Amino acid sequence: MTKLFEPTQVGDIAVKNRIVMAPLTRNRSPGAVPNDLNVEYYRQRATAGLIITEATPITHQGQGYADVPGLYTKEALDGWKRVTDAVHAEGGKIVVQMWHVGRISHNTLQPNGGKPVSSTNRAAKGKTYLVNADGTGSFAETSEPRALETSEIPGIIEDYRKAARAAIDAGFDGVEIHGANGYLLDQFMRDGINDRTDQYGGSIENRTKLTFEVVDAVTKEIGAGRTAIRLSPVTPSNDSYDSNPQALFTHVVEGLAKYDLAYIHIVEGQTGGERDYKQGDNPSFDYKALCQAYEKAGGKADWMVNNGYDRATAIDAVDSGRADLVAFGKPFIANPDLVKRLEKNLPLNAPDQATFYGGGQKGYIDYPLADKVA
Ligand SMILES: Cc1cc2nc3c(=O)[nH]c(=O)nc-3n(C[C@H](O)[C@H](O)[C@H](O)COP(=O)(O)O)c2cc1C
């Protein structure tokens, strides 16, 4: 019998199994407000031990894609309250992924059409998703950012703190700080992006300072047992690169060890791609060493892994002790009843890529359940 389907305690959050729904941006919240469709989508997936919401901008400035729901207006928070109520009514647990996209944005999505902010003035070679006037979606080059002034950084930290409080008030069981995939915190951490000369640039200590200050502010506001973070040590997503990811992320997890976080969420390899992805000439990333460094530094949070897991590899990860929790992304898009299917070893529906981003019910709340099996 595997532990994958057994309950456990994740910080302050009691979960009914170790299967987690990974954060999945779906661009189905026009006006940045969660709606009925979004409530139904999350409700359908509430048998996951834990749901991590789609990435959710903490401010208008943190916004970089069309039709993603925010965490910064009363309407959006009221919408999220309906989502959290629906998930709780089904016996599920849900945390919100707190997002600041940094330079992965477009002027048209920014307050007053301004420049997105980052650790640098250099644009990412990357794309964001916009919705055209006729309602169709398309990808567009990200706009040129401006480097945040040192004096603006306390304001960014304050934005995270406020969003965390608002999230708890909206009924979330906790928050996951999005430190992955080349967004703002990653833009500070990686030396392939951060070209600052102030106390937030240069050494690993300086580049990781913002991330630690955010963790500090959020844990003080809502408690460490309801706070988590996602990291993706080697992913090249959104034009991210670091010359020494093993040293960088070892420093990060060692620093996180002093907080009793709910969990640390690691995307292994290229997000949505090769698991053994290498940044530049670096050797394969050693995830076991990363986890050991965390534990050696006294870290006790649950260790969550993601990227390309299936039933067999998830069972192996949990039963071998290599991970406490496994997050599934695409399998949860296509299988609202993923937990049951994994438990009974039933075949999975295949996800339809054409309906990942934007649109309506199709490819969102209409994937069939494996009803007939007890
Ligand atoms: C449609 C889609 C949207 C995604 N949105 C997010 C997101 O909002 N935040 C995030 O951290 N990762 C996001 N990801 C990455 C997934 O969380 C996950 O890391 C990736 O799909 C690999 O896991 P899987 O192999 O189980 O799908 C997204 C992936 C997909 C396919």
The ligand as an SDF file (V2000), in Angstrom:
LIG
                    3D

 31 33  0  0  0  0  0  0  0  0999 V2000
   -1.7110   25.4550  -19.1300 C   0  0  0  0  0  0  0  0  0  0  0  0
   -0.5830   25.5700  -18.1230 C   0  0  0  0  0  0  0  0  0  0  0  0
   -0.5750   26.6460  -17.2640 C   0  0  0  0  0  0  0  0  0  0  0  0
    0.4340   26.7580  -16.2880 C   0  0  0  0  0  0  0  0  0  0  0  0
    0.3790   27.7950  -15.3790 N   0  0  0  0  0  0  0  0  0  0  0  0
    1.2720   27.8580  -14.3570 C   0  0  0  0  0  0  0  0  0  0  0  0
    1.1430   28.8380  -13.3400 C   0  0  0  0  0  0  0  0  0  0  0  0
    0.1990   29.6430  -13.3130 O   0  0  0  0  0  0  0  0  0  0  0  0
    2.0840   28.8540  -12.3580 N   0  0  0  0  0  0  0  0  0  0  0  0
    3.1280   27.9680  -12.3280 C   0  0  0  0  0  0  0  0  0  0  0  0
    3.9680   28.0270  -11.4260 O   0  0  0  0  0  0  0  0  0  0  0  0
    3.2460   26.9970  -13.2720 N   0  0  0  0  0  0  0  0  0  0  0  0
    2.3300   26.9210  -14.2620 C   0  0  0  0  0  0  0  0  0  0  0  0
    2.4140   25.8860  -15.1760 N   0  0  0  0  0  0  0  0  0  0  0  0
    3.3790   24.8040  -14.9630 C   0  0  0  0  0  0  0  0  0  0  0  0
    2.7140   23.6470  -14.1960 C   0  0  0  0  0  0  0  0  0  0  0  0
    2.3860   24.0430  -12.8700 O   0  0  0  0  0  0  0  0  0  0  0  0
    3.6490   22.4280  -14.0970 C   0  0  0  0  0  0  0  0  0  0  0  0
    4.8660   22.8350  -13.5200 O   0  0  0  0  0  0  0  0  0  0  0  0
    3.9200   21.7830  -15.4470 C   0  0  0  0  0  0  0  0  0  0  0  0
    2.7120   21.5940  -16.1910 O   0  0  0  0  0  0  0  0  0  0  0  0
    4.6210   20.4420  -15.3010 C   0  0  0  0  0  0  0  0  0  0  0  0
    3.8190   19.5390  -14.5640 O   0  0  0  0  0  0  0  0  0  0  0  0
    3.0180   18.3400  -15.2980 P   0  0  0  0  0  0  0  0  0  0  0  0
    4.0380   17.5630  -16.0680 O   0  0  0  0  0  0  0  0  0  0  0  0
    2.3810   17.5540  -14.2110 O   0  0  0  0  0  0  0  0  0  0  0  0
    2.0380   18.9890  -16.2200 O   0  0  0  0  0  0  0  0  0  0  0  0
    1.4520   25.7740  -16.1940 C   0  0  0  0  0  0  0  0  0  0  0  0
    1.4320   24.7050  -17.1010 C   0  0  0  0  0  0  0  0  0  0  0  0
    0.4380   24.5860  -18.0450 C   0  0  0  0  0  0  0  0  0  0  0  0
    0.4270   23.3910  -18.9610 C   0  0  0  0  0  0  0  0  0  0  0  0
  1  2  1  0
  2  3  1  0
  2 30  2  0
  3  4  2  0
  4  5  1  0
  4 28  1  0
  5  6  2  0
  6  7  1  0
  6 13  1  0
  7  8  2  0
  7  9  1  0
  9 10  1  0
 10 11  2  0
 10 12  1  0
 12 13  2  0
 13 14  1  0
 14 15  1  0
 14 28  1  0
 15 16  1  0
 16 17  1  0
 16 18  1  0
 18 19  1  0
 18 20  1  0
 20 21  1  0
 20 22  1  0
 22 23  1  0
 23 24  1  0
 24 25  2  0
 24 26  1  0
 24 27  1  0
 28 29  2  0
 29 30  1  0
 30 31  1  0
M  END
$$$$
